């Protein structure tokens, strides 16, 4: 499926160190699958590596609005908040 291909492309870009391409691909995935845990958590990792804590927080908050019961997304937001990111 195209979603599986996008996931593979995003992961390959990330593993290759092309954070901008990986970021763009994960953003595209979230357009197709809003609230997707995997894409969200990977994108948050990338945003943190790019020193963009506000964008990381925004991605998590947007996904949580779509996937309110996600324990993984809530935990990631808590870790981000405890880390003082974005201050």
C-alpha positions in Angstrom: 0.0 0.0 0.0 1.1 3.6 -0.4 1.1 4.0 3.4 3.5 1.1 3.8 5.7 2.6 1.1 5.6 6.1 2.8 6.6 4.5 6.2 9.5 2.7 4.5 10.6 5.9 2.7 10.4 8.0 5.9 12.4 5.4 7.9 15.0 5.1 5.2 15.4 8.9 5.0 15.8 9.0 8.8 18.3 6.2 8.9 20.2 7.9 6.1 20.4 11.1 8.1 18.1 13.1 5.8 16.0 14.5 8.6 14.2 17.1 6.3 13.0 14.4 3.9 12.0 12.1 6.8 10.1 15.0 8.4 8.3 15.8 5.2 7.4 12.2 4.7 6.1 11.7 8.2 4.0 14.9 7.8 2.5 13.5 4.7 1.7 10.3 6.6 0.0 12.2 9.3 -2.1 14.0 6.6 -3.3 10.6 5.5 -3.5 9.0 9.0 -4.1 11.8 11.5 -3.2 10.7 15.0 -1.0 7.8 13.9 1.2 6.8 16.9 4.1 5.6 14.9 4.4 8.5 12.5 3.8 11.0 15.4 6.5 9.5 17.6 9.0 9.3 14.8 8.2 12.9 13.7 8.6 14.1 17.3 12.0 12.5 17.5 13.0 14.3 14.3 11.7 17.6 15.5 13.7 17.3 18.7 16.8 16.4 16.7 16.2 19.5 14.6 16.0 21.6 17.9 12.3 22.3 17.3 10.6 21.5 20.6 7.6 23.7 19.9 6.9 21.8 16.6 7.4 18.5 18.5 4.8 19.6 21.1 2.4 20.8 18.4 2.7 17.4 16.5 1.9 15.5 19.7 -1.0 17.7 20.7 -2.5 17.5 17.3 -2.2 13.7 17.3 -3.7 13.5 20.8 -6.7 15.4 19.6 -7.3 12.6 17.1 -6.2 9.7 19.2 -7.2 10.7 22.7 -6.8 7.2 24.2 -3.2 6.8 23.2 -1.0 6.0 26.2 2.2 6.3 24.1 1.3 9.8 22.8 0.4 11.0 26.3 3.6 9.6 27.7 5.7 11.3 25.0 4.0 14.6 25.7 4.7 14.2 29.4 8.3 13.4 28.7 8.6 16.4 26.4 7.0 18.7 29.1 9.2 17.3 31.8 12.3 17.9 29.8 11.5 21.6 29.7 11.5 21.6 25.9 10.3 24.9 24.4 11.0 27.1 27.4 
